[in-house]
């Protein structure tokens, strides 16, 4: 017998079917929130902005491709961001917000004070976080919830100084830093590395306030010492061109370097040709070593945001590591203890470089435990509006 339905009944059946289809779609793509707490405004905004944009670019790629399969579920990745304005108190508030939203994995903060400030919240609320900050206490026992997202200054500094000693005959070195814990800590680490290499440190006490705009009085006594290398310890992307310009206009003819990542566009706009030869830690995928997947990422990033920051060659790694580690142990989705158990033996193909390089955790040498992402150490030299690779190395 053929059953006939009224228009109302047909509409109800159609609505029910649509509801079932929507329910099925939701079941197929559960939302997985990954957080970011860091600086996206002010002089250091480029550091956090490259984090956020890298995460958003990857998430968009994965989501449009159908989501990320972890265990027997497929997830759409949602990036939840919080601008801490480089303020430790706001960083704490940001991490509390992540905890309230049930987020267990957070990228950032970008500076030492913020990374140290959020540690109690992360440990109390069950959050693994990936700072771009260098204090060893964050990554050595009893600390266990922080994973360093990049190469530290006490790892890159010795490599840079040795290269410049061997290749550019650097024998004397001077340091200048902002009067804040981050750059001061990086300065002290740089001084120790220089001393260990046998370099003559001619200045290591000169500082400036972070809101300084006229660096001539700060740099005049250093320039008179004529060091072979002047290190701008922990310099923010906004201050780097101002310091470079002031040093060159004072007649300094030696080398300039830093262990912090920089923004080529900011250097070009703020210092122009005076920034040529400036050495810094670059992104982790140089044109020589990067894969097609990295090229695709850069193209997608540029299309989404209208520009690309070389630092994102490094910042792309954090979200990739989080997702791949969760794939290796799906229990870690809601249990960071499972994530920690997975770290030591974790290995996965590195999609961003050519060849058979693997993603894995390092840090045993520096921290006594694996609490660092293995990303290539790429050192770059600024020339005419862009960074050129100086050398590439690995750290443990």
C-alpha positions in Angstrom: 0.0 0.0 0.0 1.3 3.4 -0.9 1.1 5.8 2.1 0.2 9.4 1.3 1.5 12.3 3.4 0.1 15.8 3.9 2.2 18.8 3.2 2.6 19.3 7.0 3.7 15.7 7.5 6.2 16.0 4.6 7.7 19.2 6.1 8.1 17.5 9.4 9.8 14.5 7.9 12.1 16.7 5.9 13.0 18.7 9.1 13.7 15.5 10.9 16.0 14.2 8.2 17.8 17.5 8.2 18.2 17.3 11.9 19.6 13.8 11.7 22.0 14.9 8.9 23.2 17.8 11.1 23.7 15.5 14.1 25.7 13.1 12.0 27.9 16.0 10.7 28.5 17.2 14.3 29.4 13.7 15.3 31.8 13.4 12.4 33.6 16.6 13.3 34.0 17.3 17.0 35.5 20.7 17.8 38.9 20.7 19.4 40.0 24.0 20.9 43.7 24.9 21.0 44.6 28.1 22.8 47.0 31.0 22.4 48.1 33.3 25.2 50.7 35.9 24.1 51.5 39.3 22.9 49.8 40.6 19.8 49.9 44.3 20.4 52.7 46.8 21.2 56.4 46.8 20.3 56.7 42.9 20.5 53.4 42.3 18.6 55.1 40.6 15.7 56.2 37.7 17.9 52.7 36.7 19.0 51.0 37.7 15.7 53.2 35.2 13.8 52.1 32.5 16.4 48.4 33.2 15.9 48.5 33.5 12.1 50.5 30.3 11.8 47.9 28.5 14.0 45.0 29.9 12.1 46.5 29.1 8.7 47.1 25.4 9.7 43.7 25.1 11.2 42.1 26.5 8.1 44.0 24.0 5.9 43.1 21.0 8.0 39.5 22.0 8.5 38.9 22.6 4.8 40.5 19.2 4.1 37.9 17.5 6.2 39.3 17.9 9.7 42.0 16.0 11.7 41.5 12.4 12.6 42.7 11.5 16.1 41.8 8.0 17.2 38.3 7.2 16.1 37.1 10.8 15.8 37.6 13.6 13.3 38.1 17.1 14.7 37.7 20.6 13.4 40.4 22.7 15.0 39.4 26.0 16.6 42.0 28.5 17.7 41.1 30.5 20.8 43.4 33.6 21.3 44.1 36.0 24.1 46.4 39.1 23.8 48.3 39.4 27.1 49.8 42.7 25.9 53.2 41.5 27.3 51.7 41.9 30.8 52.2 38.9 33.2 48.9 39.6 35.0 47.0 39.5 31.7 48.9 36.3 30.8 47.5 34.7 34.0 44.0 36.0 33.1 44.4 34.5 29.6 45.5 31.1 30.9 42.5 31.1 33.4 40.2 31.8 30.4 41.7 28.8 28.6 41.1 26.6 31.6 37.5 27.8 31.8 36.9 26.8 28.2 38.3 23.3 28.9 41.4 23.9 26.8 44.4 21.6 27.6 46.9 22.8 25.1 48.0 26.4 24.8 50.7 28.1 22.6 52.6 30.9 24.3 53.3 33.2 26.1 56.1 34.9 24.2 58.2 36.4 27.0 59.9 35.2 30.1 57.7 37.0 32.7 54.5 35.8 31.1 55.6 32.2 30.8 56.7 32.1 34.4 53.6 33.8 35.6 51.2 31.3 34.0 53.0 28.2 35.3 50.9 27.8 38.5 47.7 28.1 36.6 48.8 25.6 33.9 49.9 23.1 36.5 46.8 23.5 38.6 44.3 23.4 35.7 45.9 20.6 33.6 47.3 22.6 30.7 50.4 21.9 28.6 51.8 25.2 27.2 54.4 26.0 24.6 56.2 29.3 25.6 58.7 31.2 23.5 60.7 32.1 26.6 64.0 30.9 27.7 64.3 30.5 31.6 65.5 27.0 32.2 63.4 26.7 35.4 60.3 26.4 33.2 61.6 23.2 31.6 63.6 21.5 34.3 62.1 19.3 37.0 59.9 19.7 39.0 58.4 21.8 36.2 56.8 19.5 33.6 54.0 21.4 31.8 56.0 23.8 29.7 57.5 22.8 26.3 59.9 25.3 24.7 58.7 26.2 21.2 61.9 27.3 19.7 65.7 27.3 20.0 66.8 29.2 23.1 69.3 32.0 23.2 71.8 29.9 25.2 71.7 27.4 22.3 71.7 29.8 19.4 74.1 32.4 20.9 77.1 30.1 21.1 76.5 28.8 17.6 76.3 32.4 16.2 79.3 33.7 18.1 81.4 30.6 17.1 80.4 31.1 13.4 81.3 34.8 13.5 84.6 34.0 15.3 85.6 31.4 12.7 84.2 33.0 9.6 84.3 36.8 10.3 87.2 37.1 12.7 85.1 38.4 15.6 87.3 38.7 18.8 85.6 41.4 20.8 81.9 41.6 21.7 79.5 44.1 23.4 76.0 43.7 24.7 73.1 46.1 25.1 69.7 45.1 26.5 66.4 46.6 27.5 66.0 46.9 31.3 63.5 44.0 31.5 63.9 40.5 32.8 63.6 38.9 29.3 66.4 40.8 27.5 68.6 40.9 30.6 68.4 37.2 31.0 69.3 36.8 27.3 72.2 39.2 27.8 73.6 37.2 30.7 73.3 34.0 28.7 75.1 35.6 25.8 77.9 36.9 28.0 78.4 33.5 29.5 78.5 31.9 26.0 81.0 34.6 24.7 83.3 34.0 27.7 83.2 30.3 27.2 84.3 30.8 23.6 87.2 33.0 24.6 85.8 36.2 23.2 86.7 39.5 24.9 83.5 41.0 26.3 84.0 44.8 26.3 80.5 45.9 27.5 77.9 43.9 29.3 76.1 46.4 31.6 74.5 48.9 29.2 70.7 49.0 29.3 67.8 51.1 28.0 64.1 51.5 28.8 61.8 49.6 26.5 60.0 52.8 25.4 63.2 54.5 24.4 63.1 56.1 20.9 66.4 58.0 20.9 69.2 55.4 21.4 72.1 57.7 20.7 73.0 58.3 24.4 72.8 54.6 25.1 75.0 53.5 22.2 77.6 56.3 22.1 79.9 54.8 24.8 79.6 51.3 23.3 80.4 52.5 19.7 83.5 54.2 21.1 84.8 50.8 22.2 84.6 49.6 18.6 83.6 46.0 19.3 83.7 43.5 16.4 80.2 42.4 17.3 77.4 44.3 19.0 74.6 42.0 20.3 71.1 43.5 20.8 70.1 41.1 23.5 66.4 40.1 23.4 65.5 43.1 21.2 61.9 43.5 20.2 61.1 43.8 16.5 60.0 47.5 17.0 63.2 48.5 18.7 65.7 46.6 16.5 65.7 49.1 13.6 66.0 52.1 15.9 69.1 50.6 17.6 70.6 49.6 14.3 70.0 53.1 12.8 71.5 54.8 15.8 74.6 52.6 15.9 75.3 53.1 12.2 74.7 56.9 12.3 77.2 57.0 15.2 79.7 55.5 12.9 79.7 51.9 14.1 81.1 49.6 11.4 81.1 46.2 13.1 78.6 43.4 13.0 75.2 43.5 14.7 73.3 40.5 15.9 70.5 39.2 18.1 69.1 35.8 19.3 65.5 36.9 18.8 63.6 36.5 15.6 62.9 39.7 13.6 60.5 41.0 11.0 62.1 41.9 7.7 59.4 44.4 6.8 59.9 46.3 10.1 63.6 46.4 9.6 63.2 47.7 6.0 60.7 50.4 7.1 62.7 51.4 10.2 66.3 51.1 9.1 66.5 50.5 5.4 69.9 49.8 4.0 71.5 50.5 7.4 70.1 47.1 8.5 72.0 45.2 5.9 74.2 42.6 7.6 72.1 42.3 10.7 72.2 38.7 12.0 69.3 37.1 13.8 67.6 33.8 14.4 65.4 33.1 11.5 62.5 30.8 10.7 63.1 27.1 10.7 62.6 26.4 7.0 64.9 28.1 4.6 64.2 28.1 0.9 67.0 25.5 0.5 65.5 22.9 2.9 61.7 23.6 2.9 59.2 21.1 1.5 56.3 21.7 -0.8 54.0 21.5 2.2 55.9 24.5 3.7 55.6 26.3 0.4 51.8 25.6 0.4 51.6 26.9 4.0 53.4 30.1 3.1 51.2 30.7 0.1 48.0 30.1 2.2 49.3 32.3 5.1 50.1 35.1 2.6 46.7 34.8 1.0 44.9 34.9 4.4 46.9 37.9 5.8 48.3 39.7 2.9 51.9 39.3 4.0 54.2 36.7 5.4 56.5 36.8 8.5 59.7 34.7 8.2 59.4 33.9 11.9 56.3 31.8 11.1 58.7 29.2 9.6 59.4 28.4 13.3 55.9 29.2 14.7 54.2 26.7 12.4 55.7 23.9 14.4 53.8 24.2 17.8 50.3 23.3 16.5 51.8 20.6 14.3 53.5 19.0 17.3 50.4 19.2 19.5 48.2 17.5 16.9 50.7 14.8 15.9 51.4 14.0 19.5 47.6 13.6 20.1 47.4 11.4 17.1 50.1 9.2 18.6 48.1 8.9 21.9 44.4 9.9 21.5 43.9 9.5 25.3 45.9 12.8 25.7 42.9 14.8 24.2 41.6 15.1 27.8 44.5 13.9 29.9 47.8 15.8 29.8 49.4 13.0 31.8 49.1 10.8 28.7 50.6 13.6 26.6 53.7 13.7 29.0 54.0 9.9 28.7 54.1 10.2 24.9 56.8 12.9 24.7 59.9 10.7 25.3 59.2 8.2 22.5 57.3 10.5 20.1 58.4 10.6 16.5 56.5 11.7 13.3 57.6 12.8 9.8 58.5 16.5 9.6 56.2 17.9 6.8 58.1 21.2 6.5 61.5 20.2 5.4 62.8 18.0 2.6 64.2 14.5 3.2 63.5 12.2 6.1 63.7 14.6 9.0 61.4 13.7 12.0 59.5 15.7 14.5 60.6 14.8 18.0 61.1 16.4 21.4 64.6 17.4 22.6 66.0 19.3 25.6 67.8 16.6 27.5 71.1 18.5 27.3 69.7 21.8 28.4 67.0 20.7 30.8 67.6 17.2 31.8 64.3 16.1 30.2 62.6 16.4 26.8 60.7 19.7 27.1 61.6 21.3 23.8 60.3 21.1 20.2 63.0 19.9 17.8 63.1 22.7 15.2 66.1 23.5 13.0 68.3 26.4 14.2 68.4 28.7 11.2 70.5 31.8 11.5 69.9 34.6 8.9 71.4 37.8 7.7 69.3 40.7 6.5 70.0 42.0 3.1 68.0 44.5 1.1 64.6 43.8 2.5 64.8 40.1 3.1 66.6 37.5 5.2 69.2 35.2 3.7 70.3 32.0 5.3 73.7 32.2 7.0 73.8 28.7 8.4 71.5 25.8 9.7 72.2 23.6 12.7 70.4 21.3 15.1 70.1 21.4 18.9 69.4 18.7 21.5 
